[in-house]
Amino acid sequence: MREQFEVRNHDGMGRLGRLEVPRADQTVETPALLPVVNPNVLTIEPRRLREEFGAEILITNSYIIRNTDRVRERALEEGLHELLGFDGAIMTDSGSFQLAEYGDIDVTTEEILEFQRAIGSDIGTPVDIPTPPDVDRETAVSDLAETKDALAEAETVDTGEMLVNAPVQGSTYPDLREEAGSHAAATDLDVFPVGAVVPMMNGYRYADMVEAVLGAKRGLGPAAPVHLFGAGHPMMLALAVACGCDLFDSAAYALMARDGRYLTVSGTEQLEELRHFPCSCPVCAEHTPADVRGAPDDETERLLAEHNLHVTFEEMRRIKQAIASGNLMELVERRARGHPRMLDGYRTLLDHAEQVEAHDPVSKGSFFYLSRESARRPEVARYHDRIERLPVPDSLLLTQSKAPSDHDFDEAWRVWPPFGPAPAALSETYPLTATVPERADPDLQRAAAAGVARLVAANPEADVTLAHDDWDERALAAVPDAVTLENLAELHR
């Protein structure tokens, strides 16, 4: 475990943690949102971000500060915290965004890190190469080599107590992301941003985002605090946290407000089209959409930005509580229903259930089956892996209902969709205490059938009968031929 980062709780790959920021003498609870503050355009004063919204940390751009004479001189003379009026932790970006946008910047990693330290930044960033999605592999490899050089240069700079980011690049090549993560984790740098994902999110390419993050996570390992650069729409935060991200910075609250856009946990609305606010934050409780539309332009922008921040911080608190309660995956599943591309992202996460399961707690408070995707959750995969360890008698009845008192089998076990069979001694243990629909869908049945198949494969000599409740043909097809089938629905007719 890197000494400045402590994980307190897990759910899926999501975690509650504490990031020590020594230069600021602050401890930031993660997952955490870092509002982006443009020193030239303060839509919401940083002091208010701390006092009214609860921001423990923010991010600003040291390259903009360095290249703006009046701001640079104040920052060097007064320090960054005094300049912005913020007494929490401050991270600074290096100009890599400008490099990606405009193709060139006039600063090296050594120069920008020394400048960041000089103005009092608490977490600095080297000049990496943010490789956009879909470039050819040769370009991605070449850019990654330059980023590795930047990290090597960053290690040579005297940064004092300032923590330093080690960005993880690799475009849309998960193996390159993994390689970059392994390289970054081997440095003596401190925080690990997954970079160049903004174009994916702008294009609603959440499946690609998940692949990029999980690739990086495989390389970084569990000890690294992970920052998802440029990710701050409340709709996708739960999914990103479930992938193992701890820090999120975003200018979305301000940029979307400038365009008249109103953020929600299920998407983005246009202020012009709203008749009612579906929110009870201070802005929405005290104003109607007509009020906000009728205000002067700068006031409209400020009010929208405040709402956007309120809803984003509220979602972050909801995510933290979901981790503490052990139901983060249920929250992700609900959010996935907000947009078809979010569902793509969630399904991609479930494609990597084995990677998620390695970090998921063995026991939690509840398991709610909310959709067909629930049958693919890591908890189901874990149960199927462990079912092979159960001691099985010579003859065994597996039944979805209570076993008859006069059966001729050595033992009778209940079948608990989506998990499968379990002896009575386990019936009140997690995850068999799951809440599932009374009207089972085929995916629920198929998952239970997969559990039966795993048990039978591990015990080929056992004589097994399955009494099912009118299972779907595709579920029955997953049951081994050696199993005797009885349809309970037919017996009760």
PyMOL commands that set and color helices and strands:
alter all, ss='L'
color gray80, all
select helices_A, chain A and resi 22-24+46-51+62-66+69-78+80-84+96-102+109-118+137-156+174-185+198-202+206-220+234-242+252-258+271-273+282-286+289-294+297-325+328-336+340-351+353-357+372-376+378-389+424-426+442-458+473-477+488-491
alter helices_A, ss='H'
color red, helices_A
select strands_A, chain A and resi 5-11+14-21+26-30+32-37+57-61+89-93+123-124+163-164+192-194+226-228+247-250+261-264+267-270+395-399+411-416+420-422+463-468+484-487
alter strands_A, ss='S'
color yellow, strands_A
deselect
rebuild
show_as cartoon
